[in-house]
Every structure is written in structure tokens, then in C-alpha cells.
Amino acid sequence: MSELDADLLVVGAGPAGVAAAVMASSLRMTAVVVEAEQVGAKLRSIGALENVPGSWSAGPELAKAFAADLARHQKLGRISLLSGRAVEVVGHDDRAEVTLKDGRVLTAPTVVVATGVTTLGPADVEWIDSPNTKWLPPLWRATADDLEGGRIVVLGADRPLGTWLRAHPETAVHFDVLYPATDGYKTDEVADETRVRLDLVDRVTVAPVRDGFRITAHHAVGEAHTFVVETVLTNMGSKPAAIPGLFVSTDGYCPPNEQHPRVLVAGDLKGAKMQRIAVAMGDGSRAALAPYYQAQAVPG
Ligand SMILES: Cc1cc2nc3c(=O)[nH]c(=O)nc-3n(C[C@H](O)[C@H](O)[C@H](O)COP(=O)(O)OP(=O)(O)OC[C@H]3O[C@@H](n4cnc5c(N)ncnc54)[C@H](O)[C@@H]3O)c2cc1C
């Protein structure tokens, strides 16, 4: 046991992972937190919050507070924050291991995996054909300054479209929204938006060209329509950011009850419902308490 890196490994420094690490530290456990981007990466793009207790009104403020919390516990010597991407998690009889992309292997009695969900890209959906473009930036991460004055193609009509337009009522922008029939029910909330043109498509081809992208929209009836735009954003929803080694159910999520006993799952990664900041924080805290009580052999 002397070769363990910490009492707890935490993968992902979103609300669930930060809550797990802080709870562990408060119990005098040591924790190593592995984060691929930055602390509270997702929160940094949430412009308005109204459901997080503590009078938080914007995601970036909360992300900064999380980073400050981790820094405080780092100074106490109980939390270490590692920049890196976890590529595998394995539970053994006597330990859990997390392998990072750079080859490092971390070991602890328990690991909390809280990697959340990640944005669906063109390669993840059948209605987009883009052999040379595997990834495009998501709409929900775009700022008003990024898009002001532009004509932008948005692939998919997921909910962040309405949220983005409501959050930026004064921004002069034109969205050509190409969406499949399965997204049809989500278009109601932007049907009256003058900054949006909705285009129901069968299939879309995206090809990079010198000044942007050549888009070909294929419709169920009529000829295909081809044009070139500078900016293409995705808005097709998300998929669980599951790490190899986790048990993954048919919907891609990682149910906690099916994992190795030393591998705990918290936050959005658990399932498609209940994806909220406060829920993730509670989940993360609970995940850190579980091994603590197990070690203490305290019932309940
Ligand atoms: C546009 C938008 C608006 C939202 N608005 C609200 C709102 O108003 N109120 C609300 O309650 N919720 C809101 N949510 C949902 C909320 O953001 C999530 O429920 C919450 O962030 C989930 O926390 P989490 O810790 O489970 O995952 P995340 O916050 O997604 O954190 C996961 C972390 O893991 C990291 N990571 C991923 N893979 C790896 C890996 N392999 N190795 C290392 N690190 C990795 C990521 O970089 C990330 O920092 C919104 C989400 C979006 C996208």
C-alpha cells in the first residue's frame, strides 16, 4: 500500500470531481485530481445560473471558486491537481488504477470518475458526412464577440440554440440551422426568431475549403443546396465522456452500481437525467464519503 499515490483518485475537475476532492480533503484523506482541460471547464461557458444554492448567478464565477477551493486544499498538502487526460481506469482486488494519455499510471484504493458528458461531433451522427472534419466547435461555447455580424451554419437544433439567443438578445447574427427530423420538436422555441433560418435536412455534407467550409444540404424533396460559409458550429447534444475500463450501458452512460467496487462514478456521467451542477456536487461528495465510511467501518 506504500506505493499508492493518494487515498483517492478523482478524474475530472467539474462540480462532481471538485466536490469529491474537497470532501476527501476535509476528511483528512489525500486526493489526486486529474483534469484534461481546466477546473470547471464546462461551467466557464454558462452565462446565467439560477439553480445553484449560494447565490451563484454565472458559471465562470463558480468555476473560479472551485479552482480557489482546490488551491486552498493543495496548500494544505492534501490535494494535488494533475493536468492530463485519463485513458483507462481499472479496479483490482487491492487498488484502483488510472492511466493517463502520457503513460503515467496513478494508484489509490478508490477512484471517483466524474468526466461528465462531451459534445457530439460530426463523426458521431449519421446525418452528417464530413470525412475530413471530425470536430467542429460547439455553439454553446461561442461568445457574442466570436459570432457578432456573422452568417453561421449551425448543425443540429438542440436546446442550447434558444439558450444562446436569449442570452445574447442584442447580438447581430444569422444562424442557418440545418437539423434532422429527430430535432424537429426542439425548434418551436426559436420558430419566431428573426436571426434564425430553420432548414430541415435529410443529410449534410461538410467539406473544408480555403475560406471556410462548403456545405451541401440534402433535402427529402428537391435539389441539394450548396454554399460556402466561414463558420460552422455544432449543436447536436452530448454523449457521455466514458473512459475505457468503465462499465458502459447501451445508452453510453456508466451506471454506478455496475462498476468495480473500487471505481465510483459521479455526476453527469451516471445517466442522461439529473444533469445539474448541484446534483453533481452532491454525487461527488457522496462518492468521497463512501470509501471513508468503509475504511472506518461505520454502518450506514
Ligand atoms: C450550455 C450548458 C448550460 C448549462 N446550464 C446549467 C444550469 O444553468 N444549471 C445547472 O445546474 N446545470 C447546467 N448545465 C449542466 C451542468 O454543467 C452539468 O450538470 C455539470 O457541469 C456536471 O458536472 P460534472 O462534474 O458531472 O461534469 P463536468 O462539469 O462536465 O466536468 C467533467 C470534467 O471532466 C474533465 N474530463 C473529461 N474527460 C476527462 C478525461 N478523460 N480525463 C481527465 N479529465 C476529463 C472535463 O474537462 C471536465 O472539466 C449546463 C450545461 C451546459 C453544457
The ligand as a Tripos MOL2 file, in Angstrom:
@<TRIPOS>MOLECULE
LIG
   53    58     1     0     0
SMALL
NO_CHARGES

@<TRIPOS>ATOM
      1 C1        -24.6240   25.0930  -22.0870 C.3       1 LIG1
      2 C2        -24.8600   24.4510  -20.7560 C.ar      1 LIG1
      3 C3        -25.6290   25.1150  -19.7930 C.ar      1 LIG1
      4 C4        -25.8860   24.5020  -18.5610 C.ar      1 LIG1
      5 N1        -26.6200   25.1930  -17.6380 N.ar      1 LIG1
      6 C5        -26.8270   24.6570  -16.4010 C.ar      1 LIG1
      7 C6        -27.5380   25.3840  -15.3950 C.ar      1 LIG1
      8 O1        -27.9760   26.5160  -15.5960 O.2       1 LIG1
      9 N2        -27.7210   24.7720  -14.1890 N.ar      1 LIG1
     10 C7        -27.2660   23.5040  -13.9160 C.ar      1 LIG1
     11 O2        -27.4670   23.0240  -12.8040 O.2       1 LIG1
     12 N3        -26.5980   22.8040  -14.8570 N.ar      1 LIG1
     13 C8        -26.3620   23.3410  -16.0810 C.ar      1 LIG1
     14 N4        -25.6720   22.6320  -17.0340 N.ar      1 LIG1
     15 C9        -25.2530   21.2510  -16.7110 C.3       1 LIG1
     16 C10       -24.0010   21.2620  -15.8080 C.3       1 LIG1
     17 O3        -22.9720   21.9830  -16.4560 O.3       1 LIG1
     18 C11       -23.5830   19.8180  -15.5620 C.3       1 LIG1
     19 O4        -24.6590   19.1010  -14.9780 O.3       1 LIG1
     20 C12       -22.3820   19.7650  -14.5850 C.3       1 LIG1
     21 O5        -21.2990   20.5370  -15.0550 O.3       1 LIG1
     22 C13       -21.9510   18.3010  -14.4290 C.3       1 LIG1
     23 O6        -20.8290   18.2340  -13.6140 O.3       1 LIG1
     24 P1        -19.8060   17.0080  -13.7440 P.3       1 LIG1
     25 O7        -18.7510   17.2900  -12.7170 O.co2     1 LIG1
     26 O8        -20.5360   15.7370  -13.7010 O.co2     1 LIG1
     27 O9        -19.2180   17.1080  -15.2200 O.3       1 LIG1
     28 P2        -18.4780   18.3040  -15.9830 P.3       1 LIG1
     29 O10       -18.8180   19.6360  -15.4580 O.co2     1 LIG1
     30 O11       -18.7190   18.0260  -17.4330 O.co2     1 LIG1
     31 O12       -16.9510   18.0690  -15.6330 O.3       1 LIG1
     32 C14       -16.2200   16.9990  -16.1780 C.3       1 LIG1
     33 C15       -14.7460   17.3890  -16.1770 C.3       1 LIG1
     34 O13       -14.0020   16.2320  -16.5420 O.3       1 LIG1
     35 C16       -12.9860   16.6080  -17.4640 C.3       1 LIG1
     36 N5        -12.6750   15.4200  -18.2550 N.ar      1 LIG1
     37 C17       -13.4460   14.8020  -19.1860 C.ar      1 LIG1
     38 N6        -12.8450   13.6970  -19.6590 N.ar      1 LIG1
     39 C18       -11.6570   13.6120  -18.9990 C.ar      1 LIG1
     40 C19       -10.5880   12.6670  -19.0270 C.ar      1 LIG1
     41 N7        -10.6200   11.5760  -19.8220 N.pl3     1 LIG1
     42 N8         -9.5050   12.8860  -18.2210 N.ar      1 LIG1
     43 C20        -9.4630   13.9600  -17.3880 C.ar      1 LIG1
     44 N9        -10.4580   14.8830  -17.3250 N.ar      1 LIG1
     45 C21       -11.5390   14.7040  -18.1080 C.ar      1 LIG1
     46 C22       -13.6120   17.7380  -18.2720 C.3       1 LIG1
     47 O14       -12.6160   18.5630  -18.8580 O.3       1 LIG1
     48 C23       -14.4240   18.4600  -17.2030 C.3       1 LIG1
     49 O15       -13.6980   19.5040  -16.5650 O.3       1 LIG1
     50 C24       -25.3880   23.2010  -18.2770 C.ar      1 LIG1
     51 C25       -24.5940   22.5440  -19.2320 C.ar      1 LIG1
     52 C26       -24.3350   23.1530  -20.4580 C.ar      1 LIG1
     53 C27       -23.4790   22.4460  -21.4780 C.3       1 LIG1
@<TRIPOS>BOND
     1     1     2 1
     2     2     3 ar
     3     2    52 ar
     4     3     4 ar
     5     4     5 ar
     6     4    50 ar
     7     5     6 ar
     8     6     7 ar
     9     6    13 1
    10     7     8 2
    11     7     9 ar
    12     9    10 ar
    13    10    11 2
    14    10    12 ar
    15    12    13 ar
    16    13    14 ar
    17    14    15 1
    18    14    50 ar
    19    15    16 1
    20    16    17 1
    21    16    18 1
    22    18    19 1
    23    18    20 1
    24    20    21 1
    25    20    22 1
    26    22    23 1
    27    23    24 1
    28    24    25 2
    29    24    26 1
    30    24    27 1
    31    27    28 1
    32    28    29 2
    33    28    30 1
    34    28    31 1
    35    31    32 1
    36    32    33 1
    37    33    34 1
    38    33    48 1
    39    34    35 1
    40    35    36 1
    41    35    46 1
    42    36    37 ar
    43    36    45 ar
    44    37    38 ar
    45    38    39 ar
    46    39    40 ar
    47    39    45 ar
    48    40    41 1
    49    40    42 ar
    50    42    43 ar
    51    43    44 ar
    52    44    45 ar
    53    46    47 1
    54    46    48 1
    55    48    49 1
    56    50    51 ar
    57    51    52 ar
    58    52    53 1
@<TRIPOS>SUBSTRUCTURE
     1 LIG1         1 GROUP 0 **** ****
